[in-house]
Amino acid sequence: MLANSNAAANLAVKDLARAKTFYEGTLGLRQVDDMAGELVVYKSGDTVINVYHSDFAGTNKATAVTWNVGDEIAPVIKSLKSKGVAFEHYEMPGLSLDGDIHVGDGMKVAWFKDPDGNILCLAGE
């Protein structure tokens, strides 16, 4: 039923202005819509990310969005770190840490948080 429909990620934030600085300035996403100052829509590849105001922002303790950056994972991490992004380090079965990249079983992943604590992920090869 939904296999041929596009989907969007939804990220709750407490401070939309601060979130805009992060998603546009730090991550380089392009805003494509603004709905009454309560929801901002960003284009990311062929998908969209809805960033919206909510009192429940930061309560999700799981990965909210993953970007597949392929073999560019190291340069993307370097670029984000130069903009002040701090990467998370987790202990996970089957993964070892190489700098800020968790490596294992043919995959590379790195996690970081937005200003409201939403967990974001980079996946590479």
C-alpha positions as YAML, in Angstrom:
chain: A
units: angstrom
residues:
- id: 1
  name: MET
  ca: [0.00, 0.00, 0.00]
- id: 2
  name: LEU
  ca: [2.74, 2.52, 0.90]
- id: 3
  name: ALA
  ca: [5.69, 0.99, -0.93]
- id: 4
  name: ASN
  ca: [5.51, 3.49, -3.79]
- id: 5
  name: SER
  ca: [4.87, 6.57, -1.66]
- id: 6
  name: ASN
  ca: [7.53, 8.99, -0.47]
- id: 7
  name: ALA
  ca: [8.12, 9.33, 3.26]
- id: 8
  name: ALA
  ca: [9.57, 12.18, 5.31]
- id: 9
  name: ALA
  ca: [11.52, 12.35, 8.56]
- id: 10
  name: ASN
  ca: [9.99, 14.44, 11.36]
- id: 11
  name: LEU
  ca: [12.18, 16.10, 13.97]
- id: 12
  name: ALA
  ca: [10.73, 17.83, 17.01]
- id: 13
  name: VAL
  ca: [12.62, 20.86, 18.33]
- id: 14
  name: LYS
  ca: [12.00, 23.31, 21.17]
- id: 15
  name: ASP
  ca: [13.54, 26.36, 19.50]
- id: 16
  name: LEU
  ca: [12.87, 26.58, 15.77]
- id: 17
  name: ALA
  ca: [15.24, 29.52, 15.23]
- id: 18
  name: ARG
  ca: [18.13, 27.62, 16.85]
- id: 19
  name: ALA
  ca: [17.21, 24.53, 14.82]
- id: 20
  name: LYS
  ca: [17.26, 26.56, 11.60]
- id: 21
  name: THR
  ca: [20.78, 27.75, 12.39]
- id: 22
  name: PHE
  ca: [21.87, 24.14, 12.88]
- id: 23
  name: TYR
  ca: [20.07, 22.50, 9.94]
- id: 24
  name: GLU
  ca: [20.83, 25.27, 7.45]
- id: 25
  name: GLY
  ca: [24.14, 26.66, 8.68]
- id: 26
  name: THR
  ca: [25.80, 23.57, 10.15]
- id: 27
  name: LEU
  ca: [24.34, 20.77, 8.04]
- id: 28
  name: GLY
  ca: [23.82, 22.84, 4.87]
- id: 29
  name: LEU
  ca: [20.24, 21.75, 4.23]
- id: 30
  name: ARG
  ca: [18.05, 23.89, 1.97]
- id: 31
  name: GLN
  ca: [14.74, 25.15, 3.33]
- id: 32
  name: VAL
  ca: [11.90, 24.54, 0.87]
- id: 33
  name: ASP
  ca: [8.89, 25.53, 2.98]
- id: 34
  name: ASP
  ca: [7.91, 27.29, 6.20]
- id: 35
  name: MET
  ca: [4.50, 26.74, 7.70]
- id: 36
  name: ALA
  ca: [3.54, 29.63, 9.97]
- id: 37
  name: GLY
  ca: [6.84, 29.54, 11.83]
- id: 38
  name: GLU
  ca: [5.92, 26.21, 13.45]
- id: 39
  name: LEU
  ca: [7.32, 23.80, 10.84]
- id: 40
  name: VAL
  ca: [10.24, 24.17, 8.46]
- id: 41
  name: VAL
  ca: [10.71, 21.72, 5.59]
- id: 42
  name: TYR
  ca: [14.22, 20.94, 4.37]
- id: 43
  name: LYS
  ca: [15.30, 19.18, 1.21]
- id: 44
  name: SER
  ca: [17.88, 16.44, 1.65]
- id: 45
  name: GLY
  ca: [18.64, 14.49, -1.50]
- id: 46
  name: ASP
  ca: [15.33, 13.17, -2.83]
- id: 47
  name: THR
  ca: [13.65, 13.39, 0.57]
- id: 48
  name: VAL
  ca: [12.42, 16.04, 2.96]
- id: 49
  name: ILE
  ca: [12.90, 16.55, 6.67]
- id: 50
  name: ASN
  ca: [10.17, 18.28, 8.64]
- id: 51
  name: VAL
  ca: [11.55, 20.21, 11.61]
- id: 52
  name: TYR
  ca: [8.73, 21.35, 13.85]
- id: 53
  name: HIS
  ca: [8.17, 22.98, 17.22]
- id: 54
  name: SER
  ca: [7.13, 20.61, 20.01]
- id: 55
  name: ASP
  ca: [7.25, 20.51, 23.78]
- id: 56
  name: PHE
  ca: [8.30, 16.85, 23.41]
- id: 57
  name: ALA
  ca: [11.54, 17.69, 21.58]
- id: 58
  name: GLY
  ca: [14.58, 15.71, 22.63]
- id: 59
  name: THR
  ca: [12.66, 12.82, 24.19]
- id: 60
  name: ASN
  ca: [13.52, 10.29, 21.47]
- id: 61
  name: LYS
  ca: [16.57, 8.27, 22.54]
- id: 62
  name: ALA
  ca: [16.94, 6.47, 19.21]
- id: 63
  name: THR
  ca: [18.32, 7.48, 15.82]
- id: 64
  name: ALA
  ca: [15.88, 9.85, 14.13]
- id: 65
  name: VAL
  ca: [17.53, 10.43, 10.71]
- id: 66
  name: THR
  ca: [20.32, 8.63, 8.82]
- id: 67
  name: TRP
  ca: [22.17, 10.05, 5.84]
- id: 68
  name: ASN
  ca: [23.95, 7.57, 3.56]
- id: 69
  name: VAL
  ca: [27.16, 9.39, 2.64]
- id: 70
  name: GLY
  ca: [29.03, 6.43, 1.15]
- id: 71
  name: ASP
  ca: [32.80, 6.75, 1.03]
- id: 72
  name: GLU
  ca: [32.55, 10.45, 2.00]
- id: 73
  name: ILE
  ca: [31.93, 9.66, 5.68]
- id: 74
  name: ALA
  ca: [35.37, 10.81, 6.90]
- id: 75
  name: PRO
  ca: [35.31, 14.17, 5.03]
- id: 76
  name: VAL
  ca: [31.72, 14.82, 6.14]
- id: 77
  name: ILE
  ca: [32.68, 14.17, 9.76]
- id: 78
  name: LYS
  ca: [35.70, 16.45, 9.43]
- id: 79
  name: SER
  ca: [33.54, 19.22, 7.96]
- id: 80
  name: LEU
  ca: [30.89, 18.90, 10.68]
- id: 81
  name: LYS
  ca: [33.52, 18.85, 13.43]
- id: 82
  name: SER
  ca: [34.98, 22.09, 12.01]
- id: 83
  name: LYS
  ca: [31.50, 23.60, 12.56]
- id: 84
  name: GLY
  ca: [31.43, 22.50, 16.19]
- id: 85
  name: VAL
  ca: [29.52, 19.23, 15.90]
- id: 86
  name: ALA
  ca: [30.47, 16.70, 18.59]
- id: 87
  name: PHE
  ca: [30.15, 13.03, 17.73]
- id: 88
  name: GLU
  ca: [28.69, 10.40, 20.04]
- id: 89
  name: HIS
  ca: [30.59, 7.25, 20.98]
- id: 90
  name: TYR
  ca: [28.59, 4.13, 21.82]
- id: 91
  name: GLU
  ca: [29.55, 0.64, 22.84]
- id: 92
  name: MET
  ca: [27.80, -1.69, 20.43]
- id: 93
  name: PRO
  ca: [28.30, -5.40, 19.80]
- id: 94
  name: GLY
  ca: [30.27, -6.05, 16.61]
- id: 95
  name: LEU
  ca: [31.40, -2.44, 16.20]
- id: 96
  name: SER
  ca: [34.74, -0.91, 17.09]
- id: 97
  name: LEU
  ca: [35.51, 2.77, 17.29]
- id: 98
  name: ASP
  ca: [37.97, 4.33, 14.84]
- id: 99
  name: GLY
  ca: [38.09, 8.00, 15.76]
- id: 100
  name: ASP
  ca: [34.45, 9.06, 15.58]
- id: 101
  name: ILE
  ca: [33.43, 6.24, 13.24]
- id: 102
  name: HIS
  ca: [31.94, 2.98, 14.47]
- id: 103
  name: VAL
  ca: [33.24, 0.25, 12.17]
- id: 104
  name: GLY
  ca: [32.13, -3.34, 11.73]
- id: 105
  name: ASP
  ca: [30.82, -5.94, 9.31]
- id: 106
  name: GLY
  ca: [31.41, -3.83, 6.20]
- id: 107
  name: MET
  ca: [29.76, -0.68, 7.52]
- id: 108
  name: LYS
  ca: [30.83, 2.61, 9.01]
- id: 109
  name: VAL
  ca: [28.49, 4.78, 11.08]
- id: 110
  name: ALA
  ca: [28.80, 7.94, 13.14]
- id: 111
  name: TRP
  ca: [26.22, 9.59, 15.37]
- id: 112
  name: PHE
  ca: [25.75, 13.18, 16.50]
- id: 113
  name: LYS
  ca: [22.95, 15.23, 18.03]
- id: 114
  name: ASP
  ca: [21.14, 18.37, 17.02]
- id: 115
  name: PRO
  ca: [20.73, 21.17, 19.60]
- id: 116
  name: ASP
  ca: [17.59, 19.49, 21.01]
- id: 117
  name: GLY
  ca: [19.19, 16.09, 21.40]
- id: 118
  name: ASN
  ca: [17.74, 14.41, 18.31]
- id: 119
  name: ILE
  ca: [20.15, 11.64, 17.35]
- id: 120
  name: LEU
  ca: [21.36, 11.91, 13.75]
- id: 121
  name: CYS
  ca: [23.48, 9.38, 11.91]
- id: 122
  name: LEU
  ca: [25.93, 9.21, 9.02]
- id: 123
  name: ALA
  ca: [26.27, 5.84, 7.32]
- id: 124
  name: GLY
  ca: [29.11, 5.02, 4.97]
- id: 125
  name: GLU
  ca: [31.13, 2.28, 3.43]
...
